[in-house]
Amino acid sequence: MPLASVIALLAAPVLLTIAVGCFLLRRAFARDKLLAEELALAGAYVFLVGSMVWLGVFLNGSTLLGFGTPWTWITAAHFAFAGFGALTVTALSCRVVTHPRSKKLLRILLVVHPIAYLVTAAGILGYRYCDELASSAYLMIFIIQLAAVLFGQPTRMNRAPLALLILALTIPLFTMVPALAWAWGKPIFGIPDMVRYHGIINAIGHVGLGLLAFAWGRPKSHSSMRRNP
């Protein structure tokens, strides 16, 4: 696809994404307390913009940082789901729990998430030990996240959507197995099957079901909006 067509196709979605991120950032600062999860909800949109940049490179049939097809569309998907989606799920999980320790753990994960993502990117670029470190970090993120919700007095969402959320948080514990094997140099699947059994299942099962659970349960922020005098 010609570059002009790619720009015409993606310009509006990129601008809308930036606008939504700015809106959420403004809301985060307009609350009684500035909370990490509210900032993360806004910051996650940076990953969505990155996803569209890589998608544009794929549609144009060009390369970025030395990577061409299929890595361009794989990276676009990774930005969207492992970046934006996973961070958003963790941020919204903070709204579900009431136990202070669980909230603290989940808020720490909000910092670990982008670090793990950057380490993953470094591994893809060829830096030694980054693949192993990043995959192990992601597994720990998902284990801690699930435990924090299960044992964090998740009383701020009804049982049915909470059950769906717990299912969504459990799925990465299984889909990380092929990712760990790949990172440690003992792949179970090739790229096509990694897309199916790691990428697609994570995208639908973890991010998709997770966001559906939050849309259904609608847990409120731990900090109310400030009232104008």
N, C-alpha and C positions, 0 to 999 in steps of 0.2 A: 504494500500500500504506500503511495507517495506520502512524503513527510507532511505536505500541506493538508492532506486528507486526515492523517493521524491527528494533527493539531486541531483541526476542525471537529473531529470526533470526540477528543478528550478534553478540550478546553473547558467546556461547561461543567463536566463532572469534576475536574480538578478545582475549578473556582468554587463550586458548591461544597466540595469537601473542605476546602480551606475556610469557607464561611461557617460551616457547621462546627469545625474545630474552634474557631475564634468565638463563636457563640457559647460553646460549652466552657471555654476558658473564662469568658466574662462571667458566666453563671457561677463558676467555681469561686471567683473572687468576690461575688456578690452574696455569698453565704455568711452565716454568723461565724463559722469557723472555716478556715482554709484547710481542706482535707486532701490527702495524697490521692485518694481514689477519684476525686472529682477532677483534679489536675490530670490524672492519667487518662480519664475518659476523653479529655480534650487532646492530650498529647498523642493518643493512639492514632489520631487522624493523620499524623505525619507519616505513619506507615502506609496509610491508604493512598496518600499522594505518591509515595515511593512506588507503590504497586502500579499505579497508573503510568509512571515514568517507564518502568520496565515493560509494561504492556505496550506502550507506545513504541518502544524499541523493537519488540517482537512483531508488532503489526507492520512496522516499517521494513522488517527483514534485515535490520542492521545489527551492530554489536555494541556492547557497553562493557567497559572494563575487561575487554578481551573475550567476553562471553556472547555467543550467538544462540540460535535455536538448537536444542529445546530449553537451554538454561535460562533464556530470557523470560519465557512464559512461566517456567517453574519458579523463578525468582519473583515474578509478579504475584503468583499465587502465594508464595511464602510470605511476602510482605503483607498480603491481605489477611491471611489466616493465622500464621504463626506470629506476625507482628500485630496488626490491628485487632484481629479477632481474639487471640489469646489474651492480650493485655486488657481488652475490654471486658472479657469474661472475669478475669481476676479483679478488676476494678469494681465491677458490679457485685462480685461475691462479697466484697467488704460490706455492702449494704445489708446483706442477709444475716450476718452474725452479730451477736451482742456481747460475747465474751471479750474482754479487753485484750487478752493475749492472742486470740485468734485474729482480731482486727490488726494488731501489731504485726503478726506474721504475714498476713495478706498484704499489708502496706509495704513490708520489706520486699515481698515478691514483686511489687510494682516497680521497684528499682532493679531487681535482679533480671526481670524479663528483658528489658532493652539491652542490658549487658550481655546476657546469654545470646541474644540475637546478633549483636555485633561480633561476638566470639565465633558464632556460626559462620558469619560472613567472612571472617578472617580465615577460618578453616577452608572455606570454598576457594579462597584466593591462594591457598597453598601453605599457610603458616602451620608449622608443626604443632601437634598436640591440641590444636584448637577444636578439631572435630570431636575428639574424645571428651574434651572438657565441656564443650557446649552441650553435647547430647546427654552427658551425665547431669549437667546443671538443669536441663529441661526436665529430666526425669524427677529430680528432687523438687523442682517447682511444682510439678503436677501432684506428687505425693503429698507435699506440705499443704498445697491448696485444698486437696480433697479432705485431708485430716482437719484442717482449720475450719472448714465448713461443717463437717460431720460433728466435730466436738466443740464447736464454737457457739453453741446455743442458737441455732439458725431459726429463730422464732419470728423473724420479720417478713416471712413469706409463707403462704399457705402450703399445706402438705403436698398437694398434687404437683404444683410447679416446682416445689422443692425436690420431690422425687425425680422429676425430669432433670433438674439441675445436677443432682448427685450422679445420675446416669451419665450426663455430659462430662462431668469432672472425672469420672472413672475411665472413660474410653481412652484417653491418652496413655494410661498406664499400660495398655496393651499395644497401642499403635507405636509407642516408643521402642518396642522390642526390635523391629526391623531397622529403625533409625540408629539404635545403639550398635546393632550388628554392622551396619554400613559404616558408621563412624570409626569403629574399632577394627576395620579392615577385614571383617568376616561377613560379607553381605549375604542375606538370605534371599533377597530378590534383586532383580535388575531394575533399571529405572522405570519401565512401564508398570511393573508390579509395585514398586515403591510408591508411585503416584496413586495406584488403586488402594493399596492396603495401609498406607501411611497418610498420604496427602488427602485423598478424597474422604476417607473415614474420619480423619481429624476435622476436616472442613465441615462436614455435615454433622458428625456425631458430637464433636466437642464444641465447636464454635456455633454451628447452626442450632443444635438442640439447646445449648447454653443460652444463646440470645433469645430463643423462643421461650425458655423457662422464665427469663427475666421480663420479657414482654407480657407473659401470662401472670406472673406473680407481682410484678411492679413494686419491688421493694424500694422504700424511700431512702433518701440520703440521711446520713447521721447528722447533717447540719442543715437547718432550715434557711430559706432565703431571707435576707434582711429586709425588714419593712421600711419603706421610705417614710421619713418623719412628716 
